[in-house]
Amino acid sequence: QVILMSASINSKEFADYFAIPVPNGLNPVCVFKVEGKPFAIEEYYLDDLKDAVDIKLNSQSREEPVIQKMMYEVAVSLIESFDEFEMKREENNLSDSLERGSVLVFLPGLAEIRYMCSCLSDKFKRWQVYPLHSCVTLEEQHKVFLATVPGYRKIILATNIAESSVTVPDVKYGESSKSCNSVYTVCVIFSLLMLGQVFRTCHHFRECCLKVMLSSLQRCPLGPTVLKLKKLDMGDPKALLATALSPPSVDDIERTIVQLIELGALTCVRTGENLHDGELTFLGRVLIHLPVDLYFGKLIVLGHVFGCLEECLIIAAALSLRNIFSVSFKSDVHGFRKKMFFAGNSHSDCIAIVNAFKAWQACKQKGQLR
């Protein structure tokens, strides 16, 4: 018995993978589904909201979903309509005032978040606008979870960080200023988690969107996985990965092996029997145990060889995480100047990281920091 708790996994694919072989076929695993929603959710699409906004919407090309400037104006108009709608409800409810619900707006990237923030800031409304992005500082992200000032409405501008990894408790409205989660011309990925967030802005893009996210084997680098398989000595990596639930493409596996050979983690096979395979080298065995990207791991090894291990450790650790420099969402130029100060005449990001870390370490040893 397997109890799987997931909001986005394809249960049919998972059950078929563990099907029991029987004569003339497979006996699939029995799947029990428990339906139920804790909150009443209403879905509205862009076509349904034509009467709610005064802006005339142009038809978009199916092959090229892009964010038009008009879409930002539509989003602002919708938020304004929320204010009017709640004011009417508050007039009918004479006993006590209704709480103004927060609005969650999904956008493809940081540039769109900045533009949307400028559109909302131009309106002299009782709005509190907060960006929610991985590039935003932790202090600014924590403001999203603070209680809203009475009489104000919280507006959160986010990417997919708020779809699966963050829970915002007081969100009442969810909308999207994009065509389908992203503006790429290729197939767009979105999860069923967005069903209750007014996420899909048009019915016509349903067929070109994937309903499940790609597995990590299909979207993440395969280098660490291939090295671990080589260490286990279980056979050809292509044959082993082909048995996975969602196997990666053969081209990705072969390309990964070639990269590992160029990196020096695998030996080059000279027999001609299998050009896309090799044996683990000493460097490859070391890289398996380092919890960083393979190229950063090689940087650490070379740092040990050339006597600059500390600096290479700092660079590899910093590049493996988010930006160590605190750059405010509204004053990014000031943060960039501070970064250039630590870089000195080198104009190098890596040198800036090393100098900033050593300055922080020296201040901490002197007791100048908490």
PLY file of the C-alpha trace (Angstrom):
ply
format ascii 1.0
element vertex 370
property float x
property float y
property float z
element edge 369
property int vertex1
property int vertex2
end_header
0.00 0.00 0.00
1.41 3.36 -1.07
-0.11 6.59 0.23
1.02 9.43 -1.99
0.27 13.03 -1.00
0.73 15.35 -3.93
-1.29 18.11 -5.54
0.27 17.86 -8.97
1.36 14.28 -9.72
-0.25 12.31 -12.52
-1.85 9.48 -10.53
-2.64 7.41 -13.65
0.97 7.45 -14.82
2.14 6.52 -11.32
-0.35 3.63 -11.09
0.52 2.30 -14.55
4.21 2.28 -13.63
3.55 -0.15 -10.76
1.10 -2.29 -12.70
1.35 -6.05 -12.06
2.18 -8.18 -15.12
-0.51 -10.78 -15.86
-1.04 -13.07 -18.85
-1.98 -11.03 -21.93
-1.58 -7.66 -20.25
-1.03 -5.64 -17.10
-3.16 -5.35 -14.00
-3.14 -1.65 -13.04
-2.90 -0.49 -9.46
-6.16 0.56 -7.85
-6.36 4.30 -7.19
-8.71 5.85 -4.62
-9.55 9.51 -5.08
-10.93 11.68 -2.30
-12.64 14.70 -3.80
-13.29 17.86 -1.88
-12.38 21.54 -1.71
-12.00 23.43 1.58
-13.17 26.70 0.02
-15.74 27.70 -2.55
-13.80 28.63 -5.68
-15.16 30.48 -8.68
-13.34 30.57 -12.01
-13.54 33.52 -14.36
-11.77 33.79 -17.69
-10.83 36.88 -19.59
-13.72 36.41 -21.98
-16.12 36.43 -19.02
-14.80 39.76 -17.74
-15.43 41.92 -20.80
-18.34 43.62 -19.09
-16.32 44.31 -15.95
-13.68 46.44 -17.66
-14.00 49.34 -20.08
-10.98 48.39 -22.18
-11.57 46.62 -25.46
-9.51 43.45 -25.67
-7.72 42.54 -28.88
-7.63 38.93 -29.99
-4.23 37.35 -29.43
-2.43 35.01 -31.75
-2.64 31.42 -30.60
0.92 30.67 -31.66
2.46 33.66 -29.85
0.96 34.33 -26.42
2.46 37.61 -25.24
1.59 40.20 -22.63
0.21 43.27 -24.29
0.39 46.62 -22.57
-3.38 46.55 -22.51
-3.33 43.48 -20.27
-1.65 45.41 -17.46
-4.39 48.03 -17.72
-7.00 45.29 -17.56
-5.44 43.91 -14.37
-5.48 47.36 -12.76
-9.11 47.85 -13.81
-10.06 44.51 -12.29
-8.50 45.43 -8.95
-10.37 48.73 -9.03
-13.58 46.81 -9.69
-12.88 44.73 -6.58
-12.89 47.96 -4.59
-16.23 49.03 -6.04
-17.73 45.59 -5.54
-16.70 45.40 -1.88
-17.88 48.95 -1.20
-21.35 48.01 -2.41
-21.34 44.90 -0.24
-20.18 46.95 2.73
-23.07 49.38 2.24
-25.55 46.50 2.28
-23.92 45.01 5.36
-24.56 47.71 7.96
-23.47 45.62 10.96
-19.73 45.59 10.41
-17.31 46.38 7.65
-15.99 43.61 5.44
-12.28 42.88 5.29
-10.61 43.82 2.04
-9.19 40.65 0.55
-5.70 40.46 -0.86
-5.03 40.10 -4.59
-2.46 37.67 -6.01
-1.23 38.50 -9.53
0.92 35.97 -11.41
3.50 37.26 -13.89
6.20 35.46 -15.92
9.30 37.23 -14.60
10.92 40.09 -12.74
10.63 42.57 -15.62
6.87 42.09 -15.79
6.62 42.41 -12.00
8.47 45.72 -12.11
6.22 47.08 -14.86
3.06 45.95 -13.09
4.31 47.53 -9.87
4.80 50.84 -11.66
1.28 50.63 -13.12
-0.22 50.08 -9.67
1.94 52.74 -8.03
0.61 55.38 -10.42
-2.85 54.91 -8.93
-3.51 56.89 -5.76
-5.42 54.06 -4.12
-5.31 52.47 -0.70
-3.16 49.65 -2.01
-0.07 47.96 -0.57
1.93 46.44 -3.43
4.48 43.72 -2.61
6.70 41.84 -5.10
7.31 38.15 -4.44
10.30 36.92 -6.41
13.46 34.96 -5.68
15.56 38.06 -6.47
13.74 40.16 -3.87
15.41 40.45 -0.46
14.11 38.38 2.45
13.02 41.52 4.29
10.79 42.50 1.38
9.42 38.98 1.04
8.45 38.86 4.72
6.23 41.91 4.23
3.89 39.74 2.17
2.91 37.76 5.27
2.35 40.76 7.54
-1.18 41.81 8.43
-2.67 44.35 6.06
-3.23 47.87 7.34
-6.97 48.34 8.05
-8.70 49.91 5.07
-5.93 48.95 2.66
-5.72 46.14 0.14
-2.63 43.98 -0.21
-1.58 43.27 -3.81
1.05 40.56 -4.32
2.94 40.37 -7.61
4.47 36.92 -7.90
5.85 34.28 -10.22
5.43 30.56 -9.60
7.07 30.91 -6.16
3.59 31.49 -4.70
2.01 28.58 -6.56
3.64 25.68 -4.76
6.17 26.75 -2.14
4.49 29.68 -0.38
1.07 29.94 1.24
-0.37 33.43 1.58
-3.22 33.21 4.10
-5.42 36.18 3.21
-5.61 35.97 -0.59
-9.15 36.43 -1.83
-8.58 37.19 -5.51
-6.15 35.63 -7.94
-5.51 36.79 -11.45
-2.98 36.54 -14.20
-1.68 39.25 -16.50
-0.39 36.73 -18.97
-1.71 34.35 -21.54
-0.71 31.04 -20.02
1.76 31.18 -17.12
4.58 32.15 -19.44
5.08 33.92 -22.74
7.17 31.30 -24.48
6.13 30.14 -27.91
6.76 26.54 -26.89
4.25 24.53 -24.89
3.59 26.17 -21.54
3.64 24.18 -18.33
1.24 24.76 -15.52
-0.07 22.70 -12.66
-3.59 21.91 -11.59
-2.78 23.95 -8.50
-3.72 27.07 -10.46
-7.30 25.97 -11.10
-8.71 28.11 -8.32
-6.61 31.17 -9.00
-8.26 32.55 -12.15
-5.00 31.55 -13.74
-5.89 30.70 -17.29
-6.97 33.87 -18.99
-8.37 32.31 -22.12
-10.18 29.06 -22.95
-8.40 28.72 -26.28
-4.96 28.07 -24.77
-6.04 24.97 -22.83
-4.98 22.56 -25.55
-1.44 23.94 -25.93
-0.68 23.83 -22.19
0.67 20.77 -20.39
-1.41 19.79 -17.37
1.49 18.31 -15.41
4.98 19.59 -14.75
7.97 17.79 -16.16
9.85 15.51 -13.80
13.24 16.50 -12.45
14.91 13.95 -14.74
13.41 15.74 -17.73
14.20 19.32 -16.73
17.25 19.22 -14.42
20.90 18.48 -15.24
21.60 14.76 -15.41
25.29 14.96 -14.52
25.03 14.09 -10.80
22.57 11.28 -11.54
24.81 9.72 -14.19
27.85 9.87 -11.88
25.93 8.14 -9.08
24.80 5.42 -11.48
28.39 4.91 -12.60
29.50 4.63 -8.97
26.86 1.95 -8.31
28.17 0.08 -11.38
24.71 -1.09 -12.41
25.22 -0.93 -16.16
24.69 1.49 -19.01
23.19 4.80 -17.76
20.92 5.00 -20.80
19.40 1.59 -20.07
18.93 2.37 -16.37
17.37 5.80 -16.87
15.02 4.35 -19.48
13.31 2.40 -16.68
12.43 5.54 -14.72
8.85 6.71 -14.22
9.44 9.72 -16.47
12.67 8.92 -18.32
14.77 11.67 -19.90
15.42 11.70 -23.62
18.30 9.67 -25.03
19.82 12.82 -26.52
19.97 14.46 -23.09
21.71 11.41 -21.61
24.28 11.23 -24.40
24.90 14.97 -24.22
25.41 14.70 -20.45
27.97 11.91 -20.83
29.90 13.95 -23.39
29.92 16.91 -20.96
31.16 14.67 -18.14
33.99 13.43 -20.36
34.94 17.02 -21.22
34.79 17.89 -17.52
37.15 15.04 -16.70
34.69 13.13 -14.54
34.50 10.19 -16.98
37.14 8.55 -19.14
36.80 8.51 -22.89
35.93 5.06 -24.26
38.29 4.10 -27.08
36.92 0.66 -27.96
34.14 2.03 -30.15
31.58 -0.30 -28.59
29.78 2.51 -26.77
30.89 6.02 -27.62
28.49 7.51 -25.06
29.86 5.86 -21.94
32.96 5.94 -19.79
34.44 4.99 -16.45
34.64 7.15 -13.35
37.85 9.10 -12.87
39.30 10.27 -9.56
37.77 13.70 -10.20
34.40 12.10 -10.85
34.51 10.22 -7.54
35.30 13.46 -5.72
32.51 15.39 -7.46
29.91 12.83 -6.33
30.47 13.83 -2.69
30.41 17.61 -3.21
26.93 19.15 -2.74
27.42 21.74 -5.48
27.18 21.94 -9.24
29.73 19.75 -11.00
31.57 22.71 -12.50
31.71 24.42 -9.11
33.03 21.15 -7.69
35.84 21.14 -10.21
36.56 24.75 -9.24
37.00 23.61 -5.62
39.32 20.79 -6.65
41.43 23.13 -8.78
41.49 25.61 -5.90
43.03 22.92 -3.71
45.58 22.11 -6.41
46.67 25.73 -6.93
46.62 26.74 -3.26
43.57 29.03 -3.29
41.04 26.66 -1.75
39.42 29.22 0.56
38.63 31.67 -2.24
37.29 28.91 -4.50
35.11 27.58 -1.67
33.63 31.05 -1.15
32.93 31.51 -4.86
31.44 28.04 -5.32
29.21 28.36 -2.24
28.01 31.85 -3.17
27.24 30.96 -6.78
25.30 27.90 -5.62
22.86 30.07 -3.68
20.88 33.19 -4.38
22.61 36.55 -4.68
24.54 37.25 -1.48
24.21 40.99 -2.08
21.05 42.49 -0.67
19.50 44.35 -3.60
16.28 46.18 -2.84
13.45 45.88 -5.35
13.12 49.66 -5.72
16.78 50.67 -5.36
18.70 48.10 -7.36
21.16 50.73 -8.63
22.36 51.41 -5.09
22.94 47.70 -4.52
24.86 47.41 -7.78
27.15 50.27 -6.73
27.95 48.45 -3.50
28.76 45.35 -5.49
31.10 47.33 -7.76
32.79 48.73 -4.64
33.76 45.23 -3.49
34.85 44.29 -7.01
37.33 47.16 -7.13
39.20 47.53 -10.39
38.66 43.89 -11.31
35.00 44.39 -12.37
34.53 40.72 -11.49
31.50 39.28 -9.74
33.60 36.49 -8.23
36.18 38.91 -6.81
33.34 41.01 -5.39
31.91 37.92 -3.68
35.26 37.00 -2.11
35.94 40.54 -0.86
32.41 40.96 0.49
32.56 37.64 2.35
35.94 38.40 3.88
34.72 41.85 4.95
31.66 40.27 6.57
33.83 37.63 8.26
36.19 40.27 9.66
33.30 42.35 11.02
31.77 39.28 12.63
35.02 38.33 14.34
35.27 41.86 15.76
31.73 41.59 17.12
30.36 44.32 14.88
27.59 42.07 13.55
24.94 40.03 15.32
0 1
1 2
2 3
3 4
4 5
5 6
6 7
7 8
8 9
9 10
10 11
11 12
12 13
13 14
14 15
15 16
16 17
17 18
18 19
19 20
20 21
21 22
22 23
23 24
24 25
25 26
26 27
27 28
28 29
29 30
30 31
31 32
32 33
33 34
34 35
35 36
36 37
37 38
38 39
39 40
40 41
41 42
42 43
43 44
44 45
45 46
46 47
47 48
48 49
49 50
50 51
51 52
52 53
53 54
54 55
55 56
56 57
57 58
58 59
59 60
60 61
61 62
62 63
63 64
64 65
65 66
66 67
67 68
68 69
69 70
70 71
71 72
72 73
73 74
74 75
75 76
76 77
77 78
78 79
79 80
80 81
81 82
82 83
83 84
84 85
85 86
86 87
87 88
88 89
89 90
90 91
91 92
92 93
93 94
94 95
95 96
96 97
97 98
98 99
99 100
100 101
101 102
102 103
103 104
104 105
105 106
106 107
107 108
108 109
109 110
110 111
111 112
112 113
113 114
114 115
115 116
116 117
117 118
118 119
119 120
120 121
121 122
122 123
123 124
124 125
125 126
126 127
127 128
128 129
129 130
130 131
131 132
132 133
133 134
134 135
135 136
136 137
137 138
138 139
139 140
140 141
141 142
142 143
143 144
144 145
145 146
146 147
147 148
148 149
149 150
150 151
151 152
152 153
153 154
154 155
155 156
156 157
157 158
158 159
159 160
160 161
161 162
162 163
163 164
164 165
165 166
166 167
167 168
168 169
169 170
170 171
171 172
172 173
173 174
174 175
175 176
176 177
177 178
178 179
179 180
180 181
181 182
182 183
183 184
184 185
185 186
186 187
187 188
188 189
189 190
190 191
191 192
192 193
193 194
194 195
195 196
196 197
197 198
198 199
199 200
200 201
201 202
202 203
203 204
204 205
205 206
206 207
207 208
208 209
209 210
210 211
211 212
212 213
213 214
214 215
215 216
216 217
217 218
218 219
219 220
220 221
221 222
222 223
223 224
224 225
225 226
226 227
227 228
228 229
229 230
230 231
231 232
232 233
233 234
234 235
235 236
236 237
237 238
238 239
239 240
240 241
241 242
242 243
243 244
244 245
245 246
246 247
247 248
248 249
249 250
250 251
251 252
252 253
253 254
254 255
255 256
256 257
257 258
258 259
259 260
260 261
261 262
262 263
263 264
264 265
265 266
266 267
267 268
268 269
269 270
270 271
271 272
272 273
273 274
274 275
275 276
276 277
277 278
278 279
279 280
280 281
281 282
282 283
283 284
284 285
285 286
286 287
287 288
288 289
289 290
290 291
291 292
292 293
293 294
294 295
295 296
296 297
297 298
298 299
299 300
300 301
301 302
302 303
303 304
304 305
305 306
306 307
307 308
308 309
309 310
310 311
311 312
312 313
313 314
314 315
315 316
316 317
317 318
318 319
319 320
320 321
321 322
322 323
323 324
324 325
325 326
326 327
327 328
328 329
329 330
330 331
331 332
332 333
333 334
334 335
335 336
336 337
337 338
338 339
339 340
340 341
341 342
342 343
343 344
344 345
345 346
346 347
347 348
348 349
349 350
350 351
351 352
352 353
353 354
354 355
355 356
356 357
357 358
358 359
359 360
360 361
361 362
362 363
363 364
364 365
365 366
366 367
367 368
368 369
